[in-house]
Every structure is written in structure tokens, then in C-alpha cells.
């Protein structure tokens, strides 16, 4: 199984795919697993083993048509795919920070030894970027645009300046919470260096923390936000849009949640649906492997490379 084993050996690492809206992450994972298995099993099969068989045949030089047994080398079919089925029938693919069915964007997957790297990404508490689209003037039961309508309201009084002011307050309160959950003393040199390098992270589990939020586009009733956060769920982001609407003395629903970055994976790294095949995934793993190693080392050991404070 030379070529198949070689193909399987190259399937160890992390890669990112683009999850479209309306597709569940489990369905996406199963589709990728199926495509990888097809690619591995499509490799050139090994040469069949030879077996010695004694075949009955006419004896040479005999005029009486006598039969004799002749030792003959024939291929063994015990390992043929039509006899025993595909050589590989299972291949585990792990999923990183998940996206619900309505959300879209970057979804990180791990295959082979890469599944353990997903745990490292989780322990590194990396930030993620989202673009969140909101719609002023109505409220629904699940904060989504297509949810059950519960209220309508006016929004003529809402301006870009008022929205920016609310976003600044939200960012400030969450940054204070980030420092609290990081258990760092900001009076120390180590904490200052980590803050300068943007490496302050919560030590354990925490509520959703927003490290940055700004308005990219404002054209009432629509507005578009860019949110940088960690420990979030897509439902919490939709609820955030609802709460922003209340702070603006109106209502708002979320019409789109799109993840544009997950840690060190961006939209440029994400494979589209037409690229979910073995060769594209192998190339993606090899292309991102050096960056994955460097970024995880930096995030899991933030003290490395920090200059020591001068001694008195």
C-alpha cells in the first residue's frame, strides 16, 4: 500500500474550510471525511502477492492426451478491493471552534495528529473575528431576522455617532473583564509586555469577551459590525445585536454572522466547497504547518521572547 500509505502520512495537521450558511458542522465534517477516504482509496493499489498453484494441464509430448499437474505462479486475490472492500474505511476528522447552522465563515478542522493541535488552539484562548450584520426596527424571539416577530419600533433617531458611542462602551467594559479573568497584575513588567504584544488571555473559561468592536457600515435600517472576541457562541453575538438595539432606544435583529478569522486561520486559508478533496487538503496542511507551530508556541508560552526587566 505504498502510495496509499504515503497519502495517509501527509494527512496530519490543521486546515480551514469555509462553511456556508445553512450547513451543519457535522454534515460538513462527514463530507470532508468521505472525500478524504475516497482520495486515499483511489491511490494505486500494491502489486498482488503471487501464489504457487498446481494446475491440471495436458502433458507435453504425450499423444494419449494425458493430464498432469504443473506448478504455476498466479496472483492472489484475497486482498483485492472487490473481495475485501476499500483498504481504508475510517478517518477521524476533528472540529475546532464550531459554527451553528445559520452562521458561515472559517471553520478549522484537524486530521490525524492534528486533532491534538485543536486542543492546543482551545487552550491558547485565541481571538476570532466576525462580521455581524444587524437590522434596526424589529425584534424576534431568537434574535434572528427570520425568527418570530415580537416587536416593531422606529429607528429614525439612531445615528452613526450614537452607535459608535455604544460600541465604545461595550469594548471598554469587556476589556476590563479581560484583565480580571487573566489574573494578571498590570503593575508588573511581564503583564505590561503581554499587553503591548496583545497576548493577555483569560486563564480559564470565561463568558464571552470582546477585545474589539467597530461599525464598518451604517445605512439604516442596516448596519455592519466587526467584532473581535473569544469564548463566544454565535447566539451570543446575535443577542449582542439585540442589546445594542435596546441601548439605542429601539430594537434590532441579526441578519448575518460570518467568521472571518479563527486564531491564525483567515478567509484566505479557508478551502471552498469545490476544494474539499485530498490533494487540496494536503497542500493546505503543508502550507499552514510552519505558521501553526510558530503561533501555537507563541500563544501557549507568551513569556518566551519577552525581554527581562532590568535589575536594580
SVG drawing of the C-alpha trace seen along z (x, -y; Angstrom):
<svg xmlns="http://www.w3.org/2000/svg" viewBox="-45 -61 66 103">
<polyline fill="none" stroke="black" stroke-width="0.4" points="0.0,0.0 2.9,-2.3 1.1,-5.2 -1.9,-5.0 0.2,-4.9 2.2,-7.9 -1.0,-9.8 -2.3,-9.0 1.0,-10.0 0.6,-13.5 -2.8,-13.9 -1.7,-15.0 -2.3,-18.6 -4.8,-21.5 -6.6,-23.1 -9.5,-25.5 -12.6,-25.3 -15.3,-27.8 -18.7,-26.7 -21.6,-28.2 -24.8,-29.3 -27.4,-26.6 -25.0,-23.7 -24.5,-22.0 -20.9,-21.5 -21.5,-17.7 -22.6,-17.4 -19.5,-19.4 -17.2,-17.2 -18.8,-14.0 -18.5,-15.3 -14.8,-16.1 -14.1,-12.6 -15.8,-10.9 -13.8,-12.9 -10.6,-12.1 -11.4,-8.4 -12.2,-8.5 -8.9,-10.2 -6.8,-7.8 -8.5,-4.7 -8.2,-6.0 -4.4,-5.6 -2.5,-3.0 -3.0,0.4 0.0,2.5 1.0,5.3 -0.8,8.5 1.1,11.2 2.0,14.3 0.9,17.8 2.0,21.2 -0.8,23.3 -0.7,26.7 -2.9,26.5 -4.1,29.5 -3.0,29.5 -2.0,31.8 1.3,33.4 3.8,32.2 4.8,34.7 2.1,37.2 0.0,38.5 -2.6,40.0 -3.8,36.7 -2.6,37.5 -3.0,34.8 -0.5,33.7 -0.1,31.1 2.1,28.2 3.4,25.6 2.3,22.2 2.6,18.7 -0.7,16.9 -1.8,13.6 -3.6,13.9 -6.9,12.1 -7.5,12.2 -6.6,8.5 -8.3,7.3 -10.8,4.4 -13.6,6.3 -13.0,9.1 -12.3,7.3 -13.6,3.8 -11.8,0.5 -8.4,0.5 -9.4,-2.4 -12.9,-2.7 -12.5,-5.3 -10.6,-8.5 -11.2,-10.7 -11.6,-14.4 -11.8,-16.8 -13.6,-20.1 -12.3,-23.3 -14.4,-26.2 -17.8,-25.3 -20.3,-27.4 -24.0,-26.8 -26.2,-26.1 -27.1,-29.8 -23.5,-31.1 -20.9,-31.0 -17.1,-31.5 -13.8,-30.0 -14.0,-26.5 -10.8,-24.8 -10.5,-21.0 -7.9,-18.7 -7.0,-15.3 -4.6,-12.6 -2.2,-14.1 -3.7,-17.5 -6.6,-16.7 -4.4,-17.2 -3.5,-20.6 -7.1,-21.6 -6.9,-21.1 -3.8,-23.4 -5.8,-26.0 -8.5,-25.8 -6.0,-26.2 -4.4,-29.2 -7.6,-31.2 -7.1,-32.8 -9.4,-35.6 -11.7,-35.3 -13.0,-37.9 -16.7,-38.2 -18.7,-40.4 -22.2,-40.8 -25.0,-42.4 -27.9,-43.9 -31.3,-45.3 -32.9,-48.1 -36.6,-48.4 -37.8,-44.9 -37.2,-42.2 -37.7,-38.4 -37.8,-35.6 -34.4,-34.2 -32.6,-37.5 -32.5,-36.3 -34.1,-38.1 -36.3,-35.1 -37.4,-34.4 -40.9,-35.0 -41.6,-38.7 -42.3,-40.1 -41.9,-43.8 -41.5,-46.6 -40.1,-50.0 -38.9,-53.3 -35.2,-54.0 -35.2,-57.5 -33.4,-58.9 -30.4,-56.4 -27.2,-58.0 -23.7,-56.7 -22.4,-58.7 -24.8,-57.2 -23.9,-53.7 -20.2,-54.4 -20.6,-55.6 -22.4,-52.4 -19.8,-50.2 -17.0,-52.1 -18.7,-51.5 -19.2,-47.8 -15.5,-47.4 -14.3,-49.2 -16.4,-47.1 -15.2,-43.9 -11.5,-44.9 -11.8,-45.4 -13.4,-41.9 -10.5,-40.5 -7.9,-41.8 -9.9,-40.4 -10.2,-36.9 -6.5,-36.9 -5.4,-37.1 -2.6,-39.5 -1.3,-42.4 -0.9,-45.2 1.7,-46.9 4.2,-44.2 6.6,-44.4 5.5,-40.9 1.9,-42.0 2.8,-45.2 4.8,-43.4 2.0,-40.9 -0.5,-43.8 1.8,-45.5 2.0,-42.3 -1.7,-41.6 -1.2,-38.4 -3.5,-38.9 -5.8,-35.9 -8.1,-34.5 -6.6,-31.8 -9.6,-29.5 -13.2,-29.5 -15.0,-32.8 -18.0,-34.5 -17.8,-36.0 -15.1,-38.6 -15.0,-41.3 -11.5,-42.7 -12.6,-45.0 -15.8,-46.1 -16.4,-48.8 -19.0,-49.7 -18.0,-49.1 -21.1,-50.3 -24.2,-52.2 -27.2,-52.7 -30.4,-52.5 -32.0,-50.2 -28.9,-48.1 -25.6,-48.2 -22.5,-46.1 -20.2,-45.4 -16.7,-43.9 -16.3,-42.0 -13.1,-40.6 -13.8,-38.2 -13.2,-34.9 -15.2,-32.3 -18.3,-33.3 -21.2,-31.5 -23.0,-32.7 -26.2,-33.0 -24.4,-35.4 -23.3,-37.6 -26.9,-37.7 -28.1,-38.7 -25.4,-41.4 -27.1,-43.0 -30.4,-42.8 -28.8,-44.5 -27.2,-47.2 -30.7,-48.0 -32.1,-48.4 -29.2,-50.7 -30.1,-52.8 -33.7,-53.1 -35.0,-50.9 -34.9,-47.2 -32.6,-45.2 -32.2,-41.7 -29.2,-39.9 -29.3,-39.0 -25.8,-37.5 -22.9,-36.1 -19.8,-35.4 -16.5,-34.4 -13.5,-35.9 -10.7,-34.7 -10.2,-31.9 -6.9,-32.3 -4.3,-32.3 -6.6,-31.0 -8.2,-33.6 -10.6,-33.6 -7.5,-33.3 -6.7,-29.9 -10.3,-28.5 -11.0,-25.9 -14.2,-26.4 -16.7,-23.5 -15.1,-22.6 -11.7,-22.2 -12.7,-19.7 -10.6,-16.9 -7.5,-15.1 -4.9,-16.9 -6.2,-20.4 -6.3,-19.5 -2.8,-18.0 -1.5,-21.2 -3.4,-23.4 -1.9,-21.4 1.6,-21.7 1.2,-25.4 0.0,-26.3 2.0,-23.8 5.0,-26.2 2.7,-29.1 0.6,-26.8 3.7,-25.7 5.1,-29.2 1.7,-30.7 0.9,-28.0 4.3,-28.2 3.9,-31.9 0.4,-31.7 0.9,-28.8 4.2,-30.3 3.6,-34.0 6.6,-34.7 9.1,-33.4 10.9,-36.1 9.9,-38.8 12.9,-40.8 13.7,-40.5 13.2,-43.6 16.4,-45.3 17.7,-44.5 18.3,-47.4"/>
</svg>
